[in-house]
Amino acid sequence: MTERLYPADSFLREFDATVTEIQELSHRDGRSLWRLALDRSAFYPTGGGQPHDIGHLVATARSGAELTAEIIGVEEDEQGEVWHHTAKPLAPGTSVRGVVDWTRRLDHMRQHSGQHLLSATFFQVCGAPTVSFHLGETVSTIDLATEKLPAETLLRVESLANGIIADDVPFTVAIVPHAQAEAWLASGDLRKLPPRAGDFRIVQIGVGNDCAPFDRNACGGTHVGSSGQIGGLHLRGMEKVREGWRVEFVCGLRAVRAARGDFQALTEAARNLSVGLEEVPEAVARMQTEGKQSAKKIEAQGLELAQFRAAELVRQTPVENGLRVVRLVLSPPGADSPAEAKLLASRLTAQAKSTVAIFAWQAVEGTAPATVIFARSADVALDCGAVLRQALAENNGRGGGSKEMAQGSVAREQVASVMDALAAQANSAR
């Protein structure tokens, strides 16, 4: 088995090793992907919510020539062996120099250590335990087992966590005997333990001489040496999930980039609104109020226009044999949407007796299905929903509705056939 170097020293960036085994992982389009096992490695394999490291291996031939194999993935198999994915095969017995991508490793250390601190803070502030953790490419999340998570709790947790970061308390890692870990678990000084035998690797936040540390956790991941190296923690949002609440956060340079992005977006909004940064919320609220007022005016004007157009249709369409059948095919600008066509049908059948509206709405361009609307006045004995449903079904369309009004969709080329069927049913109901 590979001797893992990162548990003892997360800051180890380079190491010497020997290739012990090679396997072809996949072969596609004439190219192979290989996985290599080493006798020792500082590359972290995916696990515990933390992604794998990347980097490269450098092999030196007897001639002095160097071959560099990029490591694009690291995994652990069921037997506990660590495999390094690369496009270049290296024979067993080859001596290599491993180089970990430090930018990625340090970022992962900051996010993972920030998660430990954040989870411990949530537990201390509101008793909410963390049930899962995911370290993503841009943001990370923890899922908390709690029914409620008020906004003021988030602010308190963020403030307390960043206070501990500012205090630069130590992060220590120790291999602890199973009995000691069980004793800590029983006394409440350890959050949880995985169900296995043997010693445990315990990550501790803060000094625990005369008093208990801020947090103890069994963990196999990579971590910073002190809380100050996390570099700041910023909560980005939360959402309700099945097990409780999911909290999104960023640490270190991710927090800086997030703050910079927020500032740029706020600056752009302020420029577009012609106000100062601090005035943006007020300006947006004012625009929302004005927008709602405008929407109400437009709605009232639309209703007034529909009433006027309905009256015109009543005047233009006579009652024949006891029934007024108004048949129209609408499209912009006569009706900008199916909703406008439906409103017109509603106003028409509400203000005139013995009236049936058979409307079709379709866009000016494109091949999207047409919308068919079938409505009647209260004194007409006709089930619009049932009649329309049958007419559409006979023409590969679908829809339905109430006895007074129904709506559905059908291919453009079938519109005339559907409207003819509706007109025939309406005339038979006289």
Secondary structure, 3 states (H helix, E strand, C coil): CCEECCCCCCCCCEEEEEEEEEEEEEEECCEEEEEEEECEECCCCCECCECCCCEEEEEECCCCCEEEEEECEEEECCCCCEEEEECCCCCCCCEEEEEECHHHHHHHHHHHHHHHHHHHHHHHHHCCCEEEEEECCCCEEEEECCCCCCHHHHHHHHHHHHHHHHHCCEEEEEEECHHHHHHHHHHCCCCCCCCCCCCEEEEEECCCCCCCCCEEEECCCCCCCEHHHHCCEEEEEEEEECCEEEEEEEECHHHHHHHHHHHHHHHHHHHHHCCCHHHHHHHHHHHHHHHHHHHHHHHHHHHHHHHHHHHHHHHHCCCECCEEEEEEEECCCCCCCHHHHHHHHHHHHHHCCCEEEEEEECCCCCCCCEEEEEEECCCCCCCHHHHHHHHHHCCCCEEEECCCEEEEEECHHHHHHHHHHHHHHHHHCC
